[in-house]
């Protein structure tokens, strides 16, 4: 009985380990969304955990899945409309802390997809950190996944996939 308990505890521990780790930086729960076929846009989301004693910074991302890859965020323009902005300085991940790249906030933007991305496809992304260096992740495409804050193209919050206000009623992969 004790042997089985040890086995199940070990198996549960292995399953609980985040997907990708390198030099104190761990990446958990990566997934991607796509806005359509070749030439369209997409985005990649995940949580970065920094288990080191020093702050680190995500400074770049690369992927063969798109012609251009940038770190992006959303900012309210003061009129209730969210604008997507390139963040060339990247995102700080505090020592012993974490930083979520999530819909409606910071994310990796894929522009000019080189192939259509369907649910279940995998997107390989190389994340470049100031201190931890390069970390390669594999993000499954999950277009149906709801993030903490889904928005339509006009920046209005959406519930159950229906836009409120005067948006298009679709979610943006960059959200």
C-alpha positions in Angstrom: 0.0 0.0 0.0 2.8 2.4 0.9 4.5 1.7 -2.4 1.4 2.7 -4.4 1.0 5.9 -2.4 4.6 6.8 -3.2 4.0 6.1 -6.8 0.9 8.3 -7.0 2.5 11.1 -5.1 5.5 11.0 -7.5 3.2 10.9 -10.6 1.2 13.8 -9.3 4.3 15.8 -8.7 5.6 15.1 -12.2 2.3 16.2 -13.7 2.2 19.4 -11.7 5.6 20.6 -13.1 5.2 23.5 -15.5 5.7 22.7 -19.2 9.1 24.4 -19.8 11.9 25.5 -17.5 15.4 27.0 -17.9 17.8 28.7 -15.4 15.2 29.7 -12.9 12.5 30.7 -15.4 9.5 28.4 -15.8 6.7 28.7 -18.4 3.3 27.3 -17.5 0.1 26.8 -19.4 1.1 28.1 -22.9 -1.6 28.3 -25.6 -2.1 30.1 -28.9 -5.0 31.7 -30.7 -5.4 32.4 -34.4 -7.5 35.0 -36.3 -7.5 33.0 -39.5 -5.4 31.5 -42.3 -2.1 32.4 -43.8 -1.3 36.1 -43.4 -3.6 36.6 -40.5 -2.6 37.3 -36.9 -2.4 35.2 -33.8 -1.2 35.5 -30.2 0.5 33.3 -27.6 -0.3 33.4 -23.9 1.3 31.8 -20.8 2.6 32.5 -17.3 6.3 33.1 -16.6 7.5 32.2 -13.1 10.9 33.4 -12.0 12.4 31.2 -9.3 15.7 33.0 -9.2 16.9 35.6 -6.7 17.1 38.3 -9.4 14.5 40.0 -11.6 14.6 38.9 -15.2 13.0 40.4 -18.3 11.3 38.8 -21.4 12.9 40.9 -24.1 12.0 39.2 -27.3 10.1 36.3 -28.9 10.6 34.5 -32.3 8.6 31.9 -34.2 8.6 30.4 -37.7 4.8 30.5 -37.5 4.7 34.2 -38.3 6.5 36.7 -40.5 6.8 39.1 -37.5 6.7 38.4 -33.7 6.5 41.1 -31.1 5.8 41.5 -27.4 2.5 43.5 -27.1 0.2 44.9 -24.4 -3.2 46.6 -24.3 -3.7 50.1 -23.1 -6.9 52.1 -22.5 -6.9 55.2 -24.8 -8.9 57.1 -22.2 -12.1 56.7 -24.1 -12.8 53.1 -23.1 -11.1 51.7 -26.2 -8.2 49.3 -25.7 -5.3 49.8 -28.1 -2.7 47.1 -28.8 0.9 48.4 -28.4 4.3 47.0 -29.1 6.5 46.8 -25.9 10.1 46.8 -27.2 11.5 46.9 -23.6 9.7 43.7 -22.8 8.2 42.5 -19.5 9.9 42.3 -16.1 9.5 39.1 -14.2 10.3 39.9 -10.5 12.6 37.7 -8.5 10.5 35.0 -6.9 7.4 36.2 -8.7 5.5 35.7 -11.9 4.1 37.5 -14.9 1.0 36.4 -16.8 0.7 36.9 -20.5 -3.1 36.8 -20.9 -5.9 37.9 -23.2 -6.7 41.5 -22.7 -3.1 42.2 -21.4 0.5 41.4 -22.3 1.0 38.7 -24.9 3.2 37.5 -27.8 1.8 38.8 -31.0 2.1 36.7 -34.2 1.7 38.9 -37.3 1.5 37.5 -40.9 1.0 33.8 -40.0 3.1 31.6 -42.4 0.5 28.8 -42.2 -3.1 28.4 -41.1 -3.3 27.4 -37.4 -6.2 25.1 -36.5 -7.2 23.9 -33.0 -4.8 21.3 -31.8 -1.8 22.5 -33.9 1.4 23.3 -32.0 3.2 26.7 -32.3 6.9 26.7 -31.4 8.0 29.9 -29.9 11.5 30.9 -28.7 11.3 33.3 -25.7 14.4 35.4 -25.1 15.1 36.5 -21.5 17.7 39.0 -20.4 19.3 36.6 -17.8 17.8 33.2 -18.5 18.6 33.3 -22.2 16.4 31.4 -24.7 13.5 29.1 -23.7 11.7 27.2 -26.5 8.0 26.5 -25.8 5.3 24.6 -27.7 1.9 26.2 -27.4 -1.2 24.3 -28.6 -3.7 26.3 -30.6 -6.9 26.6 -28.7 -9.2 29.1 -30.3 -12.2 28.3 -28.1 -10.4 28.9 -24.9 -11.7 31.8 -22.9 -9.2 34.0 -21.1 -9.7 36.1 -18.0 -11.0 39.0 -20.2 -12.2 38.5 -23.7 -12.9 41.6 -25.7 -14.3 42.5 -29.1 -12.4 44.6 -31.7 -13.7 47.8 -30.2 -12.3 47.0 -26.8 -15.6 46.1 -25.1 -15.8 43.1 -22.8 -17.6 40.1 -24.2 -19.5 37.4 -22.4 -20.3 34.0 -23.9 -18.9 35.1 -27.3 -21.4 37.9 -27.9 -20.1 41.4 -28.2 -21.5 44.3 -26.2 -21.6 47.8 -27.6 -20.7 48.4 -31.2 -17.9 45.9 -31.8 -17.7 43.2 -34.4 -18.8 40.4 -32.0 -15.6 38.4 -32.5 -12.7 37.9 -30.2 -9.3 39.2 -31.3 -6.5 36.7 -31.1 -4.4 39.5 -29.6 -6.7 39.8 -26.6 
